[in-house]
């Protein structure tokens, strides 16, 4: 049974986020804004998404899946959702952080789209066959980890259950309404002791910040969904997100 709190669906450590029974066998229709987003992606420079671009040499290839889809069972709204994970609280790097499913490219991955889909399956149990790949965004660089990350945009035409497959890597799986992410009351700026200032999102009892927050903020703005919010509202990053190497 899907657990929903403040509009956000959670798999929990032993539960699942189930597809809505109203979907039936037909593919979920892709909303117009997703198509418009894909069209606009071809007209923006990589700097739109991040000031950190891949170096000419070095960096480990990886990919994340930005997966939008219809609301799951028990959802309190009828709009699109996006799939996120809460990383394990015991991980050496970035413990407890909210992120897109994804990880490093394996030698057997034919391309970075395959990496994103494989990692999403390994972390959340989703069936890659149900994902309609829309576009691959420009690769970006994560200086702390030295990863070169390729974001892959997908539409979940045939949703499948979401679960925590490996508690050592994933603490929870979330299905978050897009309406929640664009609401001005959930938006603010996060300050890090290092001096970093970036976008933040309230997710019930959790916080979305850093690379994932910046990427989803840019994607939603490019999709024409963003609403005005006050970037001058500053909140310090909670101590629980300061563990591990940055």
C-alpha positions in Angstrom: 0.0 0.0 0.0 1.3 3.4 -1.0 2.1 5.7 2.0 1.3 9.4 1.3 2.3 12.2 3.6 1.8 15.9 2.7 1.1 14.8 -0.9 4.4 12.9 -1.2 4.4 9.2 -1.7 7.0 7.0 0.1 7.9 3.4 -0.4 9.3 3.0 3.1 11.9 0.3 4.0 9.6 -2.6 3.4 6.7 -1.1 1.4 6.1 0.0 -2.1 4.7 2.9 -4.2 2.1 1.3 -6.4 0.9 2.6 -9.8 -2.6 4.0 -9.8 -5.1 1.3 -10.7 -6.9 3.8 -12.9 -4.1 3.8 -15.4 -5.1 0.5 -17.0 -3.0 -1.2 -19.7 -2.8 1.8 -22.1 0.3 4.0 -21.8 -0.1 7.1 -19.7 -0.4 10.1 -22.0 2.6 12.4 -22.0 1.7 15.9 -20.9 2.3 18.8 -23.3 4.8 20.5 -21.1 7.2 17.5 -21.3 7.2 17.7 -25.0 7.8 21.4 -24.9 10.6 20.8 -22.4 12.3 18.3 -24.8 12.0 20.8 -27.6 13.6 23.6 -25.6 16.5 21.5 -24.5 18.0 21.7 -27.9 18.2 25.5 -27.6 20.0 26.0 -24.3 23.6 25.8 -23.4 24.9 23.4 -20.8 25.5 26.4 -18.5 21.8 26.7 -18.1 21.9 23.7 -15.8 25.2 24.2 -13.9 28.4 26.3 -14.0 30.4 23.1 -13.5 31.0 21.6 -16.9 33.0 18.4 -17.6 36.8 18.9 -17.8 38.5 18.0 -21.0 40.1 15.0 -19.3 39.2 13.1 -16.2 35.9 12.4 -14.4 34.0 9.2 -14.1 31.0 8.7 -16.4 27.7 8.4 -14.7 24.0 9.1 -15.3 20.8 10.0 -13.4 17.2 9.5 -14.4 14.8 12.4 -14.3 11.6 10.5 -14.4 8.3 12.2 -14.6 5.1 10.2 -14.6 1.4 10.0 -13.6 0.5 10.2 -9.9 0.8 6.8 -8.0 -1.9 5.1 -6.1 -3.2 7.1 -3.1 -1.9 10.4 -4.6 -3.8 13.5 -3.4 -3.4 15.4 -6.7 -3.9 14.5 -10.3 -0.8 16.1 -11.7 2.6 14.7 -12.7 5.1 13.3 -10.1 8.9 12.9 -10.2 10.8 9.9 -8.8 13.5 10.6 -6.2 15.5 8.6 -3.7 16.7 9.3 -0.2 20.2 7.9 0.0 21.2 5.6 2.9 22.0 7.4 6.1 25.2 5.3 6.5 26.8 6.1 3.2 30.4 7.5 3.3 29.5 10.3 0.9 26.3 12.4 0.7 24.4 10.4 3.4 20.6 11.0 3.6 20.6 13.3 0.6 17.7 13.4 -1.8 18.7 12.5 -5.3 17.6 11.2 -8.7 18.1 7.5 -9.2 21.5 6.9 -10.9 25.1 6.0 -10.6 28.4 5.2 -12.4 28.5 3.7 -15.8 29.4 0.0 -15.9 31.5 -1.5 -18.8 28.4 -3.5 -20.0 26.3 -0.3 -20.4 25.9 0.4 -24.1 25.4 4.1 -23.4 24.6 6.5 -20.6 20.8 6.1 -21.1 21.4 2.4 -20.3 23.3 3.4 -17.2 20.5 5.6 -16.0 17.8 2.9 -16.5 19.9 0.2 -15.0 20.8 2.2 -11.9 17.1 3.2 -11.5 16.1 -0.4 -11.6 18.7 -1.5 -9.1 17.8 1.3 -6.7 14.0 1.4 -7.0 12.9 -1.7 -8.8 11.2 0.2 -11.6 10.8 -1.7 -14.9 12.9 0.1 -17.5 10.7 -1.1 -20.3 7.9 1.2 -19.0 10.1 4.3 -19.4 9.9 6.5 -22.6 13.3 8.2 -22.9 12.7 11.8 -24.0 16.2 13.3 -24.1 19.7 13.2 -22.7 20.7 16.5 -21.2 24.2 17.9 -21.4 26.7 16.2 -19.1 27.6 18.1 -15.9 30.5 17.9 -13.5 30.4 17.2 -9.8 33.8 18.5 -8.4 33.6 16.8 -5.0 33.1 13.3 -6.4 34.8 13.9 -9.8 31.7 12.4 -11.6 30.7 13.5 -15.0 26.9 13.2 -14.8 24.5 12.8 -17.8 20.9 13.6 -16.8 18.4 11.4 -18.8 14.9 12.8 -19.1 12.1 10.2 -19.2 8.3 9.9 -19.2 6.9 7.0 -17.2 4.4 5.6 -19.8 3.9 2.3 -18.0 4.5 2.8 -14.2 5.6 -0.1 -12.1 6.0 -0.5 -8.3 8.8 1.4 -6.6 10.7 -0.2 -3.7 13.9 0.0 -1.7 16.0 -2.8 -3.2 19.2 -2.2 -1.3 19.0 -0.5 2.1 22.8 -0.1 2.1 22.4 2.4 -0.8 18.8 3.7 -0.6 16.9 4.6 2.6 13.6 5.4 0.9 12.0 6.1 -2.5 9.8 9.1 -3.1 7.2 10.1 -5.7 6.9 13.9 -5.4 4.2 16.0 -7.1 5.5 18.6 -9.5 2.8 20.9 -8.0 4.6 20.6 -4.7 8.0 21.5 -6.2 6.8 24.6 -8.0 4.8 26.0 -5.1 6.5 29.2 -3.8 5.9 28.2 -0.2 8.2 25.1 -0.6 11.1 27.1 -2.2 14.0 28.9 -0.5 17.8 29.2 -0.8 20.1 26.9 1.1 23.4 28.1 2.6 26.3 25.7 3.2 29.2 26.4 5.6 31.5 26.3 2.6 29.8 29.5 1.3 27.6 27.6 -1.3 24.2 29.1 -1.8 21.7 27.3 -4.0 18.0 26.4 -4.4 16.2 24.3 -1.8 12.8 22.5 -1.6 10.9 21.5 1.4 9.8 17.8 1.1 7.7 17.2 4.2 10.3 16.3 6.8 13.1 16.2 4.2 15.2 18.7 2.2 16.1 18.7 -1.4 19.2 20.7 -2.1 22.5 20.7 -4.0 23.0 19.3 -7.5 19.6 17.6 -7.6 17.8 20.7 -6.5 19.6 22.9 -9.0 18.9 20.5 -11.8 15.2 20.0 -11.1 14.8 23.8 -10.7 16.3 24.4 -14.1 14.3 21.6 -15.7 11.0 22.9 -14.3 11.8 26.4 -15.4 12.6 25.3 -18.9 9.4 23.3 -18.9 7.4 26.5 -18.2 6.2 25.4 -14.8 8.1 27.5 -12.4 6.3 30.1 -10.2 7.9 33.2 -8.7 9.6 32.5 -5.4 11.7 34.5 -2.9 15.4 33.5 -3.3 16.3 35.9 -0.5 14.7 33.5 2.0 17.9 31.8 3.4 18.0 28.6 5.4 21.2 26.9 6.7 21.8 23.3 5.6 20.8 21.0 8.5 23.6 19.2 10.3 22.3 15.8 9.2 23.3 16.6 5.6 26.8 17.7 6.5 28.1 14.2 7.1 30.5 12.6 4.6 32.9 14.1 2.1 31.8 17.1 0.2 
